[in-house]
Amino acid sequence: MAERNEIMRRQRALARFGDFVLDHDDPCELASILTEGCRLIAEELETDLAKVIEIEPKRETGFVRAGIGWNKGIVGHERISLTERSSEAYAIARAEPVITNDIAAETRFHFPEFLRDHGVVALVNVPIFLPGRRPWGVLQVDTREVREFGREDIEFLTTYAMALGPVIDRLLVVVEREEAERRLARRDRPRRVVEGMNEGFGLLAPDFTILEDNEKLLGRPVSDPVGRSYWDVYPQAKGSDLGNMLERAMSERIPLSLEHQPEGSELWIETRVYPIVDGSLAVFWRDATARREARENLSKNEEWLRSAVEVGRVGLWDWDPVTGRVAWSKEHWAMYGYEVGEIEPSYDAWLDSIHEDDRARADAELRRSMETGSDYSCEFRVVHRDGAIRWLSGTGRFFYDEEGRPVRMTGAMVDFTEQREMRDRLSAMVTELQHRTRNLIGVVRAMADRTMRSSADLEEFDAKFRSRLDAMARVQGLLSRLGSGDRIAFDELIETELAALDGEDAGGKIRLEGPRGIRLRSSTVQTLALALHELGANALKHGALAQEGARLEVVWSFEKDGEGGRPWLHIDWRESGVTMPQAPGPGPRSGDGRELIEHALPYQLGARTNFSLKADGAHCTLALPVSQRGHEAV
């Protein structure tokens, strides 16, 4: 019995709304009609908040057209974004009610701030469609407490929305008709008004006799078709899309429009028709060729841009500093290792992804750009989802409203990790090449002096010196192979480097011990060879290879399960029997070589290093991670 009473009560509410509509059929009263509808709905559902939101297609927003219970400045002023995260847009797209029983627990949608300001907790969105299933807006009921909207509530709201659609459509048709009538009121003016129109105009009687015509666009005299049947003047129109539109508009008394291409013509024409109160039909048409071409070109440009973004792997973003809304392109998500939608795009999400050492700088650069209006440009590291460190370059621009407040920022981002690493390697290589060149000159000079002292004559000197020069060339040859895809084993590298430094005179002074065939990647060889060269050059100039009775031992080992669960290569370089010029400790052998060992190796190879000068010679330990695949260094 209670359910039946509730149904009867809601039917009476619909009837009261119908009576109100019958008494207010002026198009200017649309807002009043919608407001009364909101009042009756809120009263029936025992809530003090309700509103009607109208779609604004050009803005991609919804306009709060009417409502009750809202603070001043909301109804008739507030606009909401109709993005894919909007519950209103979702309801319209699904063509069905969308219920949110508790917005605090809702994860599907973003909600406007003014809802939270009014204490809204639960709401229902019901789409409003005009005849022909044309979306017009949303009927929304809001409550300040968690509420389970029942089936009867939803059915009542759906019925109400279905009743609103025809009412709104009828008033809109009246507005369009009155506009057409105002335009046609000028038909009794002098003929030059018709002739001077910038678009084609015609007036058709109910039997399709042409009452008025302006064929300026087609170059025919104005008076030619007047008084004749439209179908006689344009026989090809019968049964065409244009002819069908005219017949429908005349019979159903509704305004219609069509973009079409007349048979045999290269022009595209936009034709609009409006029924007139006296039974006639006003027809307007204009050349739409340029606009259509512009639209097609825009579509092509958008496709080109989309392809360029995808091929170039450019990540795009669009940020609203006012609402906090952020949109990322598919490529932008991928730069962090995520699929679209896996995390919520936001300014904080972007900032949190940046490496902690670069975060403050990237944020400060963006704030500076916002305050000064200059373009944003910043390079920074981010932590990828898989834990890898990637280098990104971001550029963007802010847009401001009339009062100078930032309202939008768009930008692009590219991953240039490989380029950055290459740039760093090139910079290091140039620096090391300069130092290596100086070192090589010193080594050659020392080698020439020693060879001369140990040679009985010029012929013996020439043979020994050439042999040592050839050994030095061999190590450079090893390095030159790195770009060909070859791999150099550590034992090959150390043997070649030491042979290049001291040749056969090293017999008995050097002991090498370790497994053979530990293959190294090019990035490892380049830096490691420089380090070994520095150690060898120092030994030749100051240490074990320069003094009688001194010895050099290089021992290496392969640790399968080292730090981090990865294999490691351990190298122990130990000189003994060296008469040191001063007490052991840092100082005499500092400089570029030591900088390379103690800083470049850890930074570039993730190595652990230790260099010290003992009482009887230099001691250096190196450890670097290697991969399982063929014992290749990472």
C-alpha positions in Angstrom: 0.0 0.0 0.0 2.8 2.4 0.9 4.5 1.7 -2.4 1.3 2.5 -4.3 0.9 5.7 -2.4 4.5 6.7 -3.3 3.8 6.0 -7.0 0.6 8.1 -6.9 2.4 11.0 -5.1 5.1 11.0 -7.8 2.6 10.9 -10.6 0.9 14.0 -9.0 4.3 15.7 -8.9 4.7 15.0 -12.7 1.2 16.3 -13.2 2.0 19.5 -11.3 5.0 20.0 -13.5 2.9 19.5 -16.6 0.4 22.1 -15.5 3.3 24.5 -14.8 4.7 24.0 -18.3 1.3 24.6 -19.9 1.1 27.9 -18.1 4.6 29.0 -19.2 5.2 28.4 -22.9 7.3 31.4 -23.6 10.8 30.4 -24.6 12.1 33.1 -22.3 10.7 31.1 -19.4 12.9 28.0 -20.0 15.0 28.7 -16.9 11.8 29.1 -14.8 10.4 25.8 -16.1 13.7 24.0 -15.4 13.9 25.6 -11.9 10.4 24.5 -11.1 11.2 21.0 -12.2 14.2 21.0 -9.9 12.1 22.2 -7.0 9.5 19.5 -7.5 12.1 16.8 -7.9 14.0 17.8 -4.7 10.7 18.0 -2.8 9.7 14.6 -3.9 13.1 13.0 -3.1 13.4 14.9 0.1 16.6 16.7 -0.7 17.4 20.4 -0.9 19.8 20.3 -3.9 19.0 19.7 -7.6 20.1 21.2 -10.9 19.9 20.9 -14.7 23.2 21.1 -16.6 23.1 22.0 -20.4 25.8 20.7 -22.7 28.0 23.3 -24.4 29.6 21.3 -27.3 32.0 24.0 -28.4 33.4 24.5 -24.9 33.3 20.8 -23.9 31.6 22.0 -20.8 28.3 21.8 -19.0 26.5 25.0 -18.0 24.4 25.0 -14.8 21.2 26.3 -16.4 18.9 25.9 -13.4 18.7 24.6 -9.9 17.7 25.0 -6.3 19.6 25.0 -3.0 22.8 26.4 -4.5 24.7 29.4 -3.3 24.7 32.6 -5.3 27.0 32.5 -8.3 26.4 28.8 -9.2 23.1 28.7 -11.2 23.5 30.7 -14.4 27.2 31.1 -13.9 29.1 27.8 -13.1 30.5 25.6 -15.8 31.8 22.1 -15.3 34.3 20.2 -17.5 32.8 17.3 -19.5 35.9 15.2 -19.7 36.0 11.4 -19.7 36.4 11.6 -16.0 33.2 13.5 -15.6 30.2 11.6 -14.2 27.9 13.9 -16.2 29.7 13.1 -19.5 29.7 9.4 -18.6 25.9 9.4 -18.1 25.3 11.1 -21.4 27.7 8.7 -23.2 26.1 5.7 -21.7 22.6 7.1 -22.1 21.6 5.9 -18.7 21.5 7.1 -15.1 24.8 7.1 -13.2 24.6 6.8 -9.4 27.2 7.8 -6.9 26.2 6.9 -3.3 29.4 8.4 -1.8 31.7 10.7 -3.8 34.5 10.2 -1.2 34.6 6.5 -2.1 34.1 7.1 -5.9 37.2 6.4 -8.0 35.7 6.6 -11.5 35.1 10.3 -11.7 36.3 13.8 -10.8 33.7 16.0 -9.1 33.6 19.9 -9.3 34.8 21.7 -6.2 31.5 23.5 -5.7 29.8 20.2 -4.9 32.3 19.6 -2.1 31.8 23.2 -1.0 28.1 22.5 -0.6 28.7 19.3 1.3 27.4 17.0 -1.4 28.0 13.4 -0.6 25.8 11.4 -3.0 24.2 12.2 -6.4 22.4 10.8 -9.4 23.0 12.0 -13.0 20.2 11.3 -15.5 20.8 12.3 -19.1 18.2 14.5 -20.9 17.6 13.7 -24.5 15.7 15.7 -27.1 13.5 13.9 -29.6 15.7 11.9 -32.0 17.9 10.9 -29.0 19.8 14.2 -29.3 21.7 14.7 -26.0 21.0 18.1 -24.4 22.1 17.9 -20.8 21.8 16.2 -17.4 19.3 16.3 -14.6 21.3 15.9 -11.3 20.0 15.4 -7.8 22.4 15.8 -4.9 22.3 15.0 -1.2 24.4 16.0 1.8 24.5 12.4 3.2 25.4 9.0 2.0 22.3 7.6 0.3 21.3 4.5 -1.5 19.0 5.6 -4.4 16.4 3.0 -4.9 14.9 1.6 -8.1 11.8 3.8 -7.7 13.9 6.9 -7.3 15.8 6.2 -10.5 12.6 5.4 -12.5 11.0 8.6 -11.2 14.1 10.7 -12.3 14.2 8.9 -15.7 10.6 9.7 -16.3 11.1 13.3 -15.3 14.1 13.6 -17.7 12.1 12.1 -20.5 9.4 14.7 -19.9 11.9 17.5 -19.9 13.3 16.6 -23.3 10.3 17.4 -25.4 9.5 20.5 -23.4 13.0 21.9 -23.9 13.0 20.9 -27.6 9.6 22.6 -28.2 10.9 25.9 -26.7 14.1 25.7 -28.7 12.2 25.1 -31.9 10.1 28.2 -31.1 13.3 30.2 -30.6 14.7 29.0 -33.9 11.4 29.6 -35.6 11.1 33.1 -34.3 14.7 33.8 -35.5 13.7 32.6 -39.0 10.6 34.7 -38.9 12.6 37.8 -37.9 14.8 37.2 -40.9 11.9 36.7 -43.2 10.2 39.8 -42.0 12.6 41.6 -44.2 11.3 40.0 -47.4 8.9 42.9 -48.1 11.8 45.3 -48.1 13.2 46.4 -51.5 14.5 43.7 -53.7 18.1 44.9 -53.2 18.1 43.4 -49.7 17.5 39.9 -51.1 20.0 40.5 -53.9 22.6 41.8 -51.5 22.5 38.8 -49.2 25.9 37.0 -48.8 24.2 33.6 -49.0 21.5 31.9 -51.0 17.9 32.4 -49.8 14.6 31.0 -50.8 11.0 30.8 -49.6 8.9 27.8 -50.4 5.1 27.6 -50.2 3.5 24.5 -48.7 3.1 23.1 -52.3 6.8 23.9 -52.9 6.1 26.8 -55.2 9.1 29.2 -55.0 7.9 32.4 -53.4 11.3 34.1 -53.0 14.7 33.3 -54.4 18.3 34.7 -54.4 20.5 32.7 -56.7 23.4 35.0 -56.3 25.7 32.0 -55.5 24.8 30.3 -58.8 24.8 33.4 -61.0 21.2 33.3 -62.1 18.9 36.4 -62.2 16.8 36.7 -59.0 13.4 36.6 -60.7 13.9 33.5 -62.8 12.5 30.7 -60.6 9.9 32.7 -58.6 6.4 31.3 -59.1 7.5 28.0 -60.4 7.5 24.6 -58.6 10.8 23.8 -56.9 10.7 20.3 -58.4 10.4 21.7 -61.9 13.3 24.1 -61.4 15.5 21.4 -59.7 14.2 18.0 -60.9 17.4 16.3 -59.8 16.5 17.2 -56.2 13.5 14.8 -56.1 14.5 11.8 -54.0 17.9 13.2 -53.2 19.1 13.9 -49.6 18.3 17.6 -50.1 14.9 16.9 -51.5 14.1 14.4 -48.7 15.2 17.0 -46.1 12.9 19.7 -47.6 9.9 17.4 -47.7 10.5 16.3 -44.1 11.0 19.8 -42.8 7.7 20.9 -44.6 5.7 18.0 -43.3 7.0 17.7 -39.7 7.5 21.5 -39.3 11.0 21.1 -37.9 14.3 23.0 -38.7 16.9 20.9 -40.4 20.3 21.3 -42.0 22.4 19.4 -44.6 25.9 19.6 -46.1 25.8 18.2 -49.6 27.5 18.2 -53.0 25.1 18.9 -55.9 25.4 16.4 -58.8 28.1 17.4 -61.2 29.5 20.2 -59.0 32.8 20.5 -57.2 31.2 22.8 -54.6 29.9 21.7 -51.2 26.7 23.5 -50.1 25.3 23.9 -46.6 21.5 24.2 -46.6 19.4 25.1 -43.6 15.6 25.1 -43.5 13.2 26.7 -41.0 9.4 26.3 -41.0 7.4 29.6 -40.9 4.2 30.1 -39.1 2.3 30.8 -42.3 3.1 27.3 -43.5 6.0 28.2 -45.8 9.6 27.1 -45.5 12.6 29.4 -45.4 15.7 27.9 -47.1 19.2 29.3 -46.6 22.3 28.0 -48.3 25.9 28.9 -48.7 29.2 27.7 -50.2 30.8 25.4 -47.6 33.6 24.1 -49.8 36.4 26.2 -48.1 35.1 25.3 -44.6 34.9 21.6 -45.5 38.4 21.6 -47.0 39.7 23.4 -43.9 38.0 20.7 -41.7 39.5 17.9 -43.8 42.9 19.6 -43.7 42.6 20.0 -40.0 41.8 16.3 -39.7 44.8 15.4 -41.8 47.1 17.7 -39.8 45.8 16.1 -36.6 46.6 12.7 -38.1 50.0 13.9 -39.1 50.6 15.3 -35.7 49.4 12.1 -34.1 51.7 10.0 -36.3 54.7 12.3 -35.5 54.0 12.1 -31.8 53.8 8.3 -31.9 56.8 7.8 -34.2 58.9 10.3 -32.4 57.8 9.0 -29.0 56.8 12.5 -27.8 54.8 12.6 -24.6 52.2 15.4 -24.4 50.5 16.9 -21.4 47.7 19.4 -20.8 47.4 20.9 -17.3 44.7 23.1 -15.8 46.4 24.9 -12.9 43.0 26.2 -11.6 41.2 22.8 -11.4 44.3 20.6 -11.1 43.1 18.5 -14.0 46.0 16.9 -16.0 45.8 14.9 -19.3 48.6 12.8 -20.6 49.1 11.3 -24.0 49.7 7.5 -24.4 53.4 8.2 -25.0 53.6 10.2 -21.8 52.3 7.2 -19.8 54.8 5.0 -21.5 57.8 7.1 -20.4 57.1 6.1 -16.8 56.4 2.5 -17.7 52.6 2.6 -17.3 49.6 1.7 -19.4 47.0 4.4 -19.9 45.0 4.9 -16.7 47.2 2.8 -14.4 47.9 5.9 -12.2 46.1 9.2 -11.8 47.7 12.0 -13.8 48.4 15.0 -11.6 51.1 17.6 -11.0 52.1 15.7 -7.8 52.4 12.4 -9.7 54.7 14.1 -12.2 56.8 15.7 -9.5 57.1 12.5 -7.5 58.4 10.6 -10.5 61.4 12.9 -10.8 64.7 11.9 -9.3 65.0 13.4 -5.9 68.2 15.2 -6.9 66.4 17.0 -9.8 63.0 17.4 -8.3 63.4 20.9 -6.7 65.1 22.3 -9.8 62.4 21.0 -12.2 59.7 22.4 -9.9 61.4 25.8 -9.6 61.9 26.0 -13.4 58.2 25.4 -13.9 57.2 27.9 -11.2 59.5 30.5 -12.8 57.9 29.9 -16.2 54.4 30.3 -14.7 55.3 33.6 -13.0 57.3 35.2 -15.9 55.4 33.8 -18.9 58.5 32.4 -20.4 58.6 29.0 -22.1 59.4 26.1 -19.8 62.4 24.0 -20.7 64.1 21.6 -18.3 66.1 18.3 -18.4 65.7 16.0 -15.5 65.9 12.3 -14.5 62.8 10.2 -13.6 62.5 6.9 -11.9 60.9 4.4 -14.3 58.4 1.9 -13.1 61.1 -0.8 -13.4 63.5 1.2 -11.3 65.7 2.4 -14.1 66.8 6.0 -14.3 65.7 7.8 -17.5 66.6 11.3 -18.7 63.6 13.3 -20.0 63.5 16.8 -21.6 60.3 18.8 -21.0 59.2 21.9 -22.9 55.9 23.7 -22.3 54.0 27.0 -22.4 51.5 28.7 -20.1 48.3 30.4 -21.2 46.7 33.2 -19.2 43.2 34.8 -18.8 42.4 38.5 -19.2 43.6 39.1 -15.6 46.9 37.5 -16.2 46.2 34.3 -14.2 47.6 31.0 -15.6 44.7 28.9 -16.7 46.4 26.3 -18.9 49.8 24.7 -19.6 50.5 22.4 -22.5 53.8 20.8 -23.2 55.8 17.9 -24.7 58.4 15.6 -23.3 61.0 13.3 -24.9 63.2 10.6 -23.5 66.8 11.3 -24.4 68.5 8.9 -22.1 70.7 7.4 -24.8 71.6 10.8 -26.1 72.4 12.1 -22.6 74.6 9.0 -21.9 76.3 9.4 -25.2 76.9 13.1 -24.5 78.4 12.3 -21.1 80.6 9.6 -22.6 81.8 11.8 -25.3 82.6 14.5 -22.8 84.5 12.1 -20.7 86.3 10.6 -23.7 87.4 14.0 -24.9 88.8 14.8 -21.5 90.5 11.4 -21.2 91.7 11.5 -24.7 93.5 14.8 -24.0 95.0 13.3 -20.8 95.8 10.0 -22.5 97.6 11.8 -25.3 99.8 13.6 -22.8 100.4 10.3 -21.0 101.3 8.5 -24.2 103.8 11.1 -25.1 105.4 10.7 -21.7 105.4 6.9 -22.0 107.0 7.1 -25.4 109.7 9.4 -24.1 110.4 7.2 -21.1 110.3 4.1 -23.3 112.8 5.7 -25.7 115.2 6.6 -22.9 115.1 3.2 -21.4 115.5 1.5 -24.8 118.4 3.7 -25.6 120.2 2.9 -22.3 119.8 -0.8 -22.9 120.8 -0.8 -26.6 124.3 -1.4 -27.7 123.9 0.5 -31.0 121.3 2.3 -33.1 120.3 -0.9 -34.9 119.4 -2.6 -31.7 117.6 0.5 -30.5 115.5 0.7 -33.7 114.4 -2.9 -33.3 113.4 -2.7 -29.7 111.7 0.7 -30.0 109.7 -0.4 -33.0 108.5 -3.5 -31.1 107.3 -1.4 -28.2 105.6 1.1 -30.5 103.8 -1.8 -32.2 102.6 -3.1 -28.8 101.2 0.3 -28.0 99.4 0.4 -31.4 97.9 -3.0 -30.6 96.0 -1.7 -27.6 94.7 1.2 -29.6 93.6 -1.4 -32.2 91.7 -3.3 -29.5 89.8 -0.1 -28.6 89.1 0.7 -32.2 87.2 -2.7 -32.6 84.6 -1.7 -30.1 82.1 -0.3 -32.6 82.2 -3.5 -34.7 80.2 -5.7 -32.3 83.4 -7.6 -31.2 84.0 -8.3 -27.5 87.4 -8.0 -25.8 88.3 -10.4 -22.9 89.8 -8.9 -19.8 92.9 -11.1 -20.0 93.4 -9.9 -23.6 93.1 -6.3 -22.5 95.5 -6.4 -19.5 98.1 -8.4 -21.5 98.0 -6.0 -24.4 98.1 -3.0 -22.2 101.1 -4.2 -20.2 102.9 -5.4 -23.4 102.4 -2.0 -24.9 104.0 -0.4 -21.8 107.0 -2.5 -21.2 107.5 -5.1 -24.0 109.8 -8.1 -23.4 111.9 -6.3 -20.7 109.0 -7.0 -18.4 110.0 -10.6 -18.2 110.1 -11.8 -14.6 108.8 -8.5 -13.2 105.1 -9.1 -14.0 102.8 -11.9 -12.8 99.3 -12.2 -14.3 96.8 -14.6 -12.8 93.1 -15.1 -13.4 90.4 -16.9 -15.6 90.5 -16.2 -19.3 87.6 -15.3 -21.5 85.7 -12.8 -19.3 84.3 -10.7 -22.2 83.7 -7.0 -21.8 81.2 -4.7 -23.4 82.5 -1.6 -25.2 81.3 0.8 -22.5 83.3 -1.2 -19.9 86.4 -1.6 -22.1 86.7 2.1 -22.9 86.8 3.2 -19.3 88.5 0.2 -17.8 91.3 0.3 -20.4 91.9 3.9 -19.5 92.2 3.0 -15.8 94.6 0.1 -16.5 96.6 2.4 -18.8 96.9 5.0 -15.9 98.1 2.3 -13.5 100.5 0.9 -16.0 101.8 4.4 -17.0 102.4 5.2 -13.3 104.2 1.9 -12.8 106.4 2.6 -15.8 107.3 6.1 -14.8 107.4 5.8 -11.0 106.8 2.3 -9.8 107.4 -1.4 -10.3 108.2 -1.2 -14.0 110.7 1.7 -13.5 112.9 0.2 -10.7 115.2 -2.8 -10.6 114.0 -5.6 -8.3 110.5 -4.3 -8.1 107.5 -6.5 -9.1 103.9 -6.1 -10.4 101.2 -8.7 -9.7 97.7 -8.4 -11.4 95.3 -11.0 -10.1 91.6 -11.2 -11.1 88.8 -13.5 -10.2 85.2 -14.1 -11.1 82.5 -14.0 -8.4 79.3 -15.7 -9.6 77.0 -14.5 -6.9 78.2 -11.1 -5.8 76.5 -8.0 -4.5 72.9 -7.6 -5.6 72.8 -11.3 -6.7 74.9 -10.4 -9.8 78.4 -11.8 -10.9 81.3 -9.5 -10.2 84.9 -9.2 -11.7 87.5 -8.5 -9.0 90.9 -7.1 -10.0 93.9 -6.7 -7.7 96.8 -4.6 -8.9 99.8 -4.8 -6.5 103.3 -3.3 -6.9 106.1 -4.4 -4.5 109.7 -3.7 -4.0 109.3 -0.1 -5.1 111.5 2.6 -3.4 108.9 5.3 -2.7 110.0 9.0 -2.9 108.1 9.9 0.3 105.9 8.4 3.0 102.9 6.3 1.6 99.6 8.1 1.4 97.7 10.3 -1.0 99.5 13.0 -2.9 102.3 12.1 -5.3 100.1 10.2 -7.7 96.9 12.2 -7.6 95.5 13.9 -10.7 93.5 12.9 -13.8 94.4 9.2 -13.5 93.4 8.9 -9.9 90.2 10.9 -10.6 89.4 8.4 -13.3 89.9 5.4 -11.0 88.2 6.8 -7.9 85.3 8.7 -9.5 84.7 7.8 -13.2 84.7 4.0 -12.7 82.1 4.1 -9.9 79.9 6.5 -11.8 80.1 4.9 -15.3 80.5 1.2 -14.4 79.0 1.0 -10.9 82.4 -0.2 -9.8 84.0 -0.3 -6.3 87.5 1.0 -6.3 90.3 1.6 -3.8 93.7 3.2 -4.5 96.5 3.6 -2.0 100.3 4.1 -1.9 101.9 1.5 0.3 105.5 1.7 1.7 106.8 -0.5 -1.2 104.5 0.5 -4.1 101.0 1.2 -5.3 98.0 -1.0 -4.5 94.7 -0.7 -6.4 91.6 -2.9 -6.2 88.8 -2.7 -8.8 85.4 -4.6 -8.7 82.7 -4.2 -11.3 79.5 -6.1 -12.0 79.4 -8.5 -15.0 76.5 -10.3 -16.7 75.9 -14.1 -16.9 75.8 -14.1 -20.7 79.3 -15.2 -21.8 80.7 -13.4 -18.7 80.1 -10.0 -20.5 80.5 -6.9 -18.4 77.4 -4.8 -18.1 
